[in-house]
Amino acid sequence: MRTTYPTPKRVLIIYAHPDDAEFFAGGTIARWADAGAQISLFLITSGDKGTGDRSLNPIALRDIREAETRAAAAQLGIHEVSFMRLRDGELMPSLQLRRAIVRMIRLKQPDTLLSSDPTTRWRGGQRLNHPDHWTVASEVMSAVYPAARDHLNFPELLTDEGLEPHITPYLYLALPTDPNLQIETTAYQAQKLAALAEHKSQIPDMEGLRQRLAERIDLGLSSPDRPRYAEYFRLINLA
C-alpha cells in the first residue's frame, strides 16, 4: 500500500451530510490545509433529519447543523463551505444531482476531489452505510468522469455561466472497500477531534467518542510508546 501522494493545491470535498468529512477524513483534510491547500466543502444535504430530538423541525435542525459545519470547517482549515440543501435521507441518483456536482467541479477547478467509496454498503457485520453516502459518491464519480470533462455535458454551464470543462487529476475515496493509500494523521488527530466536537447536535458524548477514536491506533504504524493514526483511501489517478 502506498504512503506517498501528490500534495494538493485545490481540494474540493463532496459529501452528503454535515460531519461526514470530519469522520471520514478529518485528519487528512487538516494535513492538506497545513500544507497550504485551498479547500472547499460542498455538502449535498444539511442533515435535516439526523436527530432524535422531537422538539426540532427540519429547518431548525438544518440551521443548527450548518452552523456546526462552519465551525468544524474552521477547525480543519477548510476555506469555504456551501450547501445544496437537498432533503436528508431522500437522495437518489439523478441528473439534477450530477449537474450540481459538475457545476461545482467546473467552478472550483480542483486538482484533488475527496468523497467516499460508492461500493461501501456495509462495514463489518454490524453497520450499514447510509444510502445518501453511496448515492453521492456514485454521482461524484459520474460527474468527475466523464461529465465534468466534456463540454457537451450540461452545455449551459459553459454558455450561460462560462464554466469551462475540467479534468480532476486525483480522486480520493474515503472508507474504501479496497484501499491503496495510507495517510498518517497522528499530528492532526487533535484537530480532527476539535472539529468533531463542534457537531454537538450529533455527538452527545464527545468524551466517549474521543476514547473510542483514541483506541483506533494504526497497528502498522504504532509502537507501544507511540500511538499513531492513519486514514485510508482508494486513490484514483486521472491525470
Secondary structure, DSSP 8 states (H G I E B T S, - for coil): -B------SEEEEEESSTTHHHHHHHHHHHHHHHTT-EEEEEEEE--TT----TT--HHHHHHHHHHHHHHHHHHHT--EEEEEEE-TT-----HHHHHHHHHHHHHH--SEEEEE-TT--EETTTEE--HHHHHHHHHHHHIIIIITT-TTSSTHHHHTT-------SEEEEES-SS--EEEE-GGGHHHHHHHHHT-TTT-S-HHHHHHHHHT---TTT-BTTB---EEEEEEEE--
